[in-house]
Amino acid sequence: MAFEGLSERLQNTFAKLRGKGKVTKADVQEMMREVRLALLEADVNFDVTKNFIKTVQERAVGSEVLDSLTPAQQVIKIVNEELTKIMGSSAVLLNQASHIPTVIMLVGLQGSGKTTSAGKLVKYLQAEKNARPLLIAADVYRPAAIDQLQTIGQQVQVPVYDEGTNQDPVEIVRHGLETAQAKKNDYVLIDTAGRLEIDDQLMSELSRIKQVAQPTEILLVVDSMTGQAATHVAEGFNDRLDISGVILTKLDGDTRGGAALSIRAVTGKPIKFVGSGEKLDALEVFHPDRMADRILGMGDVLTLIEKAEKDYDEKQAAALTRKMQENTFDFNDFVDQLEQMQKMGPMDEIMKMMPGMAANPALKNVHMDPQDIEHLKAVVYSMTPQERQTPELLNPSRRRRIATGSGRPLVEVNRMIKQFKQMQTLMQKMSKGNFNGMEQMMGPGLQGKIGKMAMGSMVRRTKKRKKKRLKKVKRFKS
């Protein structure tokens, strides 16, 4: 995650504060120095950092905070609110034209991820709006840009309009819009060529495309790995085009995340989406309040719920819950859970969305390699159907056969079977609301990796208790 370093430093700073029964002005000033360093190291814009620290400090040294029963929590709450505010306070959704098609123009530097973001945005529109989009290939300068967009169009089953590389991009857009109107496409996404914001000739071309297309949205695609420089890029494009929002890419990469904390404050334009992976379905609506929660280690229950709702089947979830309660969870169910959890994303990121878990030291080294999951599947697939349904049948000779068939060491097979039985017991407790033993499940090694599969049940249960979860989140933050 982009905010890994910032999140860790802020959580360590606030951990010192939580241990104090009383907080003084000197404590707040010392904490603000640490927060200031953390923000600057995360490549947050200097002026944004300065204003943020000033605002938080003014609010935090008020008598209603320092004299309260829980001053540490009050200070953390203020930091959370101000972090949310500089990122935009609330999610900003796509605008929709009063008539079809709604035109979305994607602009940005070369290599920022515009073409891939166009495909991701199409997937989002198909899922959320049941849209019938058309892609227009207006990048005639980058080699293979049109081919890349054609490939993406095939993957998302959406037509791509292009006229090759020898035509004027403005005319390509004009003709593409005529095609969209004739075919009744409800959305048009224009993939423009990458360019520097100081290149007058190419920026003028964008202005002419804007004049022809009259887009409902002009989305600037920004690579979050450019850090503070992203704010200068955003300012340049906004001055020339009056952008309507930003898509921040590579937020899952090894980057400091300063762009997300700076762009809204500097340009006044909202971050509408963030790219959280390479796959075409890895595009998320940007929620400033949820991001602030995650930075401060408060988790992100709402996003976790949405992932569960998206990736889990209600009937399967109910059937699995019954199996867990009846203690009939077998290896077939285990494989299903492995595959379902893979769909939700990296396990370490899923765990950090749970309140209190992001700050858990046991999670720092948690990483579930996809290859480990395949090894677990190989062991299960080497069992007979009867053995998968009845793990008690797995005597030493059967285990040796399974080890040979799966190509895994016998000691690994033995360990997996033992820990699977332990997991059965823990999952049965969790299904009844007893979460004792959670830390054991989060421990290192194969046991921890298998134990995380039990999270599937807890995630699914949140779907039925969404309102209750919302209240719990609010109480946790206050």
C-alpha positions in Angstrom: 0.0 0.0 0.0 1.2 3.5 -0.8 0.8 4.8 2.7 2.8 2.0 4.4 5.6 4.1 5.8 3.4 7.1 6.7 0.8 4.8 8.4 3.5 3.0 10.5 5.1 6.3 11.6 1.8 7.9 12.6 0.6 4.8 14.4 3.9 4.6 16.4 3.5 8.3 17.3 0.0 7.9 18.5 0.8 4.7 20.4 3.0 6.8 22.7 0.1 9.2 23.2 -2.4 6.5 24.1 -0.3 5.4 27.1 -0.8 8.8 28.7 -3.7 9.5 31.1 -3.3 13.2 30.6 -2.0 15.1 27.5 -0.3 18.5 27.8 0.4 21.1 25.2 4.0 20.0 25.2 2.9 16.4 24.3 0.8 17.8 21.4 3.7 19.9 20.1 6.0 16.9 20.2 3.5 14.7 18.4 3.0 17.4 15.8 6.7 17.4 15.1 6.6 13.7 14.5 3.5 14.0 12.3 5.1 16.8 10.3 8.2 14.7 9.6 6.1 11.7 8.7 4.1 13.8 6.1 7.2 15.3 4.6 8.9 11.9 4.3 5.7 10.7 2.5 6.3 13.4 -0.1 3.3 15.5 0.9 3.3 19.0 -0.4 5.1 21.4 2.0 2.4 24.0 2.1 -0.3 21.3 2.6 1.8 19.8 5.5 2.3 23.2 7.1 -1.4 24.1 7.0 -2.4 20.6 8.2 -0.1 20.8 11.3 -1.2 24.3 12.1 -4.9 23.4 12.0 -4.5 20.2 14.0 -2.4 21.9 16.6 -4.9 24.7 17.1 -7.7 22.3 17.5 -5.7 19.8 19.7 -4.6 22.3 22.4 -8.1 23.5 23.1 -9.3 23.0 26.7 -12.2 20.8 25.6 -9.6 18.4 24.3 -6.9 18.5 26.9 -9.4 18.5 29.8 -11.5 15.6 28.4 -11.5 12.1 29.9 -9.7 10.6 26.8 -7.5 13.4 25.4 -5.4 11.0 23.4 -8.4 9.7 21.5 -9.6 13.2 21.0 -6.3 14.2 19.4 -6.3 11.1 17.1 -9.9 11.9 16.1 -8.9 15.5 15.1 -6.0 14.1 13.0 -8.4 11.7 11.4 -10.9 14.5 10.6 -8.2 16.8 9.1 -6.6 14.0 7.1 -10.1 13.3 5.6 -10.6 17.0 4.9 -7.4 17.5 2.9 -8.2 14.5 0.8 -11.7 15.8 0.0 -14.1 14.8 3.0 -16.3 12.5 0.9 -16.2 10.4 -2.3 -17.0 12.2 -5.5 -18.7 10.1 -8.2 -18.7 10.4 -11.9 -20.9 13.1 -13.5 -23.5 11.9 -16.0 -24.6 13.9 -19.0 -28.3 14.7 -19.4 -28.2 13.1 -22.8 -26.2 10.2 -24.3 -23.4 9.7 -24.7 -21.6 10.8 -21.5 -18.1 11.7 -22.7 -15.1 11.0 -20.5 -11.7 12.4 -21.6 -8.5 10.8 -20.1 -5.4 13.0 -20.0 -2.0 12.9 -18.4 1.7 12.3 -18.7 3.1 9.6 -20.9 3.3 6.3 -18.9 0.9 7.4 -16.2 -1.5 4.6 -17.0 -4.2 6.3 -19.1 -4.9 3.4 -21.5 -5.1 0.8 -18.7 -7.2 3.2 -16.7 -9.6 3.5 -19.6 -10.1 -0.3 -19.6 -10.6 -0.3 -15.8 -13.1 2.5 -16.0 -15.0 0.6 -18.7 -15.2 -2.4 -16.3 -16.4 -0.2 -13.5 -19.1 1.4 -15.8 -20.2 -2.1 -17.0 -20.5 -3.3 -13.4 -22.1 -0.3 -11.8 -24.1 1.3 -14.6 -24.7 -1.7 -17.0 -23.1 0.7 -19.6 -22.5 0.1 -23.3 -19.3 2.2 -23.8 -17.2 3.0 -26.8 -13.4 3.6 -26.6 -11.8 6.1 -28.9 -8.1 5.7 -29.7 -6.8 9.3 -29.9 -3.2 8.5 -29.0 -1.5 8.6 -32.5 2.0 9.2 -31.1 2.9 6.4 -28.9 4.0 3.2 -30.7 1.5 0.3 -30.2 -0.9 2.6 -28.2 -3.8 1.7 -30.5 -3.0 -2.0 -30.4 -2.9 -1.9 -26.6 -6.4 -0.2 -26.5 -7.7 -2.8 -29.0 -6.5 -5.6 -26.7 -8.1 -4.0 -23.7 -11.3 -3.5 -25.7 -11.4 -7.2 -26.5 -10.8 -8.1 -22.9 -13.8 -6.0 -21.7 -15.8 -6.8 -24.8 -16.1 -3.1 -25.9 -15.7 -1.7 -29.4 -12.7 0.6 -30.1 -12.9 3.3 -32.7 -9.6 4.2 -34.4 -8.3 5.6 -37.7 -4.7 4.5 -37.4 -1.8 6.8 -36.6 -1.8 9.1 -39.6 -4.9 11.1 -38.8 -5.5 14.2 -36.7 -6.6 13.2 -33.2 -9.2 15.9 -33.2 -10.9 14.5 -36.3 -10.6 10.9 -34.9 -12.5 12.1 -31.8 -15.1 13.9 -33.9 -15.8 10.8 -36.1 -15.7 8.5 -33.0 -18.5 10.5 -31.4 -20.6 10.3 -34.5 -20.2 6.6 -34.4 -21.2 6.5 -30.7 -24.3 8.5 -31.4 -25.2 6.3 -34.4 -24.8 3.1 -32.3 -26.4 4.5 -29.2 -23.4 4.0 -26.9 -24.2 5.6 -23.5 -20.6 6.3 -22.6 -17.5 7.3 -24.7 -14.0 7.2 -23.2 -11.3 9.1 -25.1 -7.8 7.8 -24.6 -5.5 10.7 -25.4 -1.7 10.7 -25.9 0.6 11.4 -23.0 2.2 14.8 -22.9 3.9 17.3 -20.6 1.8 20.0 -19.2 4.4 22.6 -20.5 4.1 21.3 -24.1 2.1 24.1 -25.7 1.5 22.4 -29.0 0.2 19.2 -27.5 -1.8 20.9 -24.8 -3.5 23.0 -27.5 -4.4 19.8 -29.2 -6.2 18.7 -26.0 -8.0 22.0 -25.9 -9.3 21.4 -29.4 -10.4 17.9 -28.5 -12.2 19.3 -25.5 -13.9 21.8 -27.7 -15.1 19.1 -30.1 -16.0 16.5 -27.6 -17.6 18.7 -24.9 -16.7 16.1 -22.3 -18.8 15.6 -19.1 -15.6 14.5 -17.3 -11.9 15.4 -17.9 -10.0 13.0 -15.7 -6.3 13.5 -15.1 -4.5 10.2 -14.7 -1.6 10.6 -12.3 1.1 8.0 -11.3 1.2 8.2 -7.5 4.9 7.1 -7.7 5.7 10.6 -8.9 5.0 11.9 -5.4 4.9 15.6 -4.8 5.6 16.3 -8.5 2.1 15.0 -9.2 0.7 18.2 -7.8 2.7 20.3 -10.3 1.4 18.1 -13.1 -2.2 18.4 -11.8 -1.9 22.2 -11.6 -0.6 22.5 -15.2 -3.3 20.3 -16.7 -6.0 22.0 -14.6 -4.9 25.5 -15.7 -5.2 24.5 -19.4 -8.2 22.2 -19.3 -10.1 22.7 -16.1 -10.1 19.0 -15.2 -13.0 17.6 -13.3 -11.2 15.0 -11.3 -8.2 12.7 -10.9 -7.5 9.0 -11.2 -4.5 8.0 -9.0 -2.7 4.9 -10.3 -0.2 2.5 -8.7 -1.5 3.2 -5.2 -0.7 -0.5 -4.4 3.0 0.0 -5.3 6.0 0.9 -3.2 5.3 4.6 -3.1 5.0 7.2 -0.3 1.4 8.3 -1.2 2.0 12.1 -0.9 0.1 12.7 -4.1 -3.2 11.6 -2.6 -2.7 13.9 0.3 -1.7 16.9 -1.8 -3.7 17.0 -5.1 -7.1 17.9 -3.7 -5.6 20.6 -1.4 -3.5 22.2 -4.2 -5.9 22.0 -7.1 -9.3 21.8 -5.5 -10.2 18.9 -7.8 -11.2 15.6 -6.3 -9.5 12.2 -6.6 -12.4 10.1 -8.0 -10.7 6.7 -8.5 -7.6 4.9 -7.4 -5.9 2.0 -9.2 -5.1 -0.7 -6.7 -3.6 -3.4 -9.0 -2.7 -4.4 -12.5 -6.0 -6.2 -13.3 -8.8 -4.4 -15.1 -11.1 -4.8 -12.1 -8.6 -3.2 -9.8 -10.2 0.3 -9.8 -11.9 1.7 -6.6 -13.9 4.8 -5.9 -11.7 7.0 -3.7 -13.2 7.5 -0.2 -11.2 10.1 1.8 -12.7 9.1 5.1 -11.9 5.4 4.6 -8.3 6.2 3.4 -7.8 8.3 6.6 -9.0 5.4 8.7 -6.5 3.0 7.0 -3.6 5.4 7.4 -4.3 5.7 11.1 -4.7 2.0 11.6 -8.4 2.1 12.1 -9.2 -0.3 9.3 -11.7 0.0 6.5 -14.7 -2.1 7.3 -17.0 -0.6 4.7 -14.6 -1.5 1.8 -14.2 -4.9 3.3 -18.0 -5.3 3.3 -18.2 -4.2 -0.3 -15.5 -6.6 -1.4 -17.4 -9.4 0.3 -20.7 -8.4 -1.3 -19.0 -8.4 -4.7 -17.1 -11.6 -4.4 -19.3 -13.9 -2.3 -22.4 -15.7 -3.2 -25.2 -15.4 -0.5 -26.3 -19.0 -0.8 -22.7 -20.4 -0.6 -22.0 -18.1 2.4 -25.1 -19.4 4.3 -24.2 -23.0 3.5 -20.6 -22.5 4.7 -21.7 -20.9 7.9 -23.9 -23.9 8.6 -21.0 -26.2 8.0 -18.8 -24.2 10.4 -21.5 -24.2 13.1 -22.0 -28.0 12.7 -18.2 -28.6 12.5 -18.5 -30.3 9.1 -16.1 -28.0 7.3 -14.0 -30.2 5.1 -11.1 -29.9 2.6 -13.5 -29.3 -0.3 -14.8 -26.2 1.5 -11.2 -25.3 2.4 -10.3 -25.1 -1.3 -13.4 -23.1 -2.1 -12.4 -20.6 0.6 -8.8 -20.4 -0.8 -10.2 -19.4 -4.2 -12.8 -17.0 -2.8 -10.2 -15.2 -0.7 -7.9 -15.0 -3.7 -10.6 -13.0 -5.5 -10.7 -10.4 -2.7 -7.1 -9.5 -3.1 -3.8 -9.9 -1.1 -4.5 -11.2 2.3 -2.3 -8.8 4.1 -4.3 -5.9 2.6 -7.6 -7.5 3.5 -6.5 -7.9 7.1 -5.4 -4.3 7.4 -9.0 -3.2 6.6 -10.1 -4.6 9.9 -10.2 -2.1 12.8 -7.2 -2.6 15.1 -5.5 -5.2 12.8 -3.4 -2.7 10.8 -1.4 -1.8 13.9 -1.0 -5.5 14.9 2.8 -6.3 14.9 1.9 -9.8 13.9 0.8 -8.5 10.5 4.0 -6.7 9.6 5.6 -9.8 8.1 2.4 -11.4 6.9 2.5 -12.2 3.2 0.7 -15.0 1.5 2.5 -15.9 -1.7 0.1 -17.1 -4.4 2.4 -20.0 -4.9 1.8 -21.1 -1.3 -1.9 -21.3 -2.1 -1.2 -23.5 -5.1 0.8 -25.8 -2.9 -2.1 -26.1 -0.5 -4.4 -26.9 -3.4 -2.0 -29.5 -4.7 -2.1 -31.3 -1.4 -5.9 -31.3 -1.3 -6.2 -32.4 -4.9 -4.0 -35.4 -4.1 -6.6 -36.7 -1.7 -9.4 -39.0 -2.7 -13.0 -37.5 -2.5 -13.6 -39.6 0.6 -10.5 -38.3 2.3 -11.4 -34.7 1.5 -14.8 -35.2 3.1 -13.5 -37.2 6.1 -10.0 -35.9 7.2 -10.0 -38.5 10.0 -9.2 -41.1 7.4 -5.8 -39.6 6.8 -3.5 -42.2 8.4 0.3 -42.2 7.9 0.2 -44.4 4.8 -2.4 -42.1 3.1 -0.4 -39.1 4.0 2.7 -40.5 2.4 0.8 -41.2 -0.8 -0.6 -37.6 -0.7 2.9 -36.2 -0.2 4.2 -38.1 -3.2 1.2 -37.2 -5.4 1.4 -33.4 -4.5 5.2 -33.2 -4.7 5.3 -31.6 -1.2 7.3 -32.8 1.8 5.6 -35.2 4.1 6.3 -32.9 7.1 4.4 -30.1 5.3 1.4 -32.4 4.6 1.4 -33.5 8.3 1.6 -29.9 9.5 -1.2 -28.8 7.1 -3.6 -31.6 8.3 -2.9 -30.8 11.9 -3.4 -27.1 11.5 -6.5 -27.7 9.4 -8.1 -29.5 12.3 -7.1 -26.7 14.6 -8.6 -24.2 12.2 -11.9 -26.2 12.1 -12.2 -25.7 15.9 -11.4 -22.0 15.6 -13.8 -21.4 12.8 -16.6 -23.1 14.7 -15.9 -20.7 17.6 -15.8 -17.7 15.3 -19.1 -18.6 13.7 -20.7 -18.4 17.1 -19.1 -14.9 17.8 -16.1 -16.1 19.8 -12.9 -14.6 18.4 -10.5 -15.8 21.1 -7.6 -17.4 19.4 -7.5 -14.8 16.5 -3.8 -14.0 17.2 -2.9 -17.6 17.0 -4.4 -17.7 13.5 -2.5 -14.6 12.5 0.8 -16.1 13.6 3.7 -16.8 11.2 4.2 -19.8 9.0 1.7 -22.2 7.3 -0.6 -22.1 10.3 -1.1 -18.4 10.0 -1.7 -18.7 6.2 -4.3 -21.4 6.7 -5.8 -19.6 9.6 -6.5 -16.5 7.5 -9.0 -18.4 5.5 -11.3 -18.3 8.5 -11.7 -14.6 7.8 -14.1 -15.5 5.0 -16.8 -16.4 7.5 -16.3 -13.2 9.5 -16.4 -11.1 6.3 -19.6 -12.7 5.1 -21.3 -12.1 8.4 -20.7 -8.4 8.0 -23.1 -8.4 5.0 -26.0 -9.1 7.3 -25.0 -6.6 9.9 -24.0 -3.6 7.8 -25.8 -1.1 9.9 -24.4 -2.5 13.1 -20.9 -2.3 11.6 -21.4 1.3 10.7 -22.3 2.2 14.3 -19.2 0.3 15.5 -16.9 2.1 13.2 -18.3 5.5 14.4 -17.8 4.5 18.0 -14.3 3.3 17.3 -13.3 6.5 15.6 -14.8 8.7 18.5 
